[in-house]
Amino acid sequence: MEKFISMKILFRLMILFLLISCNKKAEQELPEYETQEELNNRITEGKPFFDFDEVVHYQIDISEEDYYKLKKEDTVSRQTELLQVFLEWENPSNDEDKVDFYEALNSDRVVKKVVNSKYSDELRTKIFTEKTCDEVTVTSCLPLYRDIFVLSKNKKETEIVKICFDCKQVSFSKGIFIYDCFGMNGEFKRLQEIISENKKLK
């Protein structure tokens, strides 16, 4: 019996040792901390993230409570699966994900509206651009991306931008740019204003 207890204690100690070793290894692999000044020095102020001549806004109006009720149902419908793609997924990273993503965009619950061209220049040169900031803050809430912008150039898609205004979080599909400070200079507020203004336009 004593031998069994000793072996049990030894086994637990081995597990603990392995966990500590793994954590130390993970810490060593983390990149060196970058200060705000170092980040700002890498940013090209005013550099556009991407080029585009058309923006289409997709939006779904559903409360967090109603959405999670649907997810808890015994049988999850295809419509609910598409809601999850729209609301929870970050941007698609492969062709298979893109099939589900575009099916979600075209589902009945999603409202689609082309953004008036009068906003294109502001979106390209003032909102979706590299900017410095005094501090990068990130919320800890889980985002629900209720708003999606699909940007195109000459009818060819150039970027997908998913936004959760509640959590102030954004997901870009691609591009070589520094967006750490995105949202720190009033971008989320202005995008909400543009969405509201655009809805009133014919």
C-alpha positions, 0 to 999 in steps of 0.5 A, a space after each residue: 500500500 505504501 509503495 502504491 502511495 509513493 508511486 502515486 506521489 512520484 507520478 504527480 511530481 513528474 507531471 508537475 515537473 513536465 508542466 513547469 518545463 513546458 511553461 518555461 519553454 513557452 516563455 522562452 519562445 515569446 518575442 521580446 516585449 515591444 514598447 509603445 515607442 518601438 511600435 510607433 517607430 515601425 508605423 508609417 503614418 497614413 499608409 493605406 492598408 489596402 486599395 479598393 473602389 467599392 465597399 459592401 457592408 453586411 450586418 446581422 441584428 441579433 442579440 447575444 442572448 438570442 444567439 446563444 439560445 439558438 446554440 443551446 438547442 438540441 438540434 442545431 440547424 444549418 441556419 444557426 451554423 451559418 450564424 456561427 460562421 458570421 458571428 464567431 469565426 475570424 476571417 476564412 483562411 482556406 477555400 473550405 472555410 470560404 465556402 461556408 463564409 460566403 454562404 453565411 454572408 448570403 443567408 436570409 438574416 444578413 442585411 447587405 448594403 453597398 456603402 456610398 462611394 462618397 465614403 470611399 476616400 475617407 475609408 481608404 485614406 483616414 480609417 483603414 490606414 496605419 496610425 500611431 497611438 499613445 497606448 494599445 488597449 484590448 478588451 477581454 470579451 469574446 467578440 461577436 462580429 455582427 458587421 462585415 465589410 467586403 472591399 473590392 477593386 475593379 470587382 475583385 475582392 481585396 479585403 474582408 474586415 470583420 468588426 465587433 463594435 461591442 468588444 472593439 475588436 477587428 479581424 482582417 483577412 490579409 495584407 501587409 500592414 501594421 494595425 495594432 493601433 486600429 481603433 485607438 484613434 476613433 475608427 470604430 466610432 466613425 465606422 458606426 457613424 458611416 454605417 448609420 448615415 449610409 442606411 439613410 441613403 438610397 
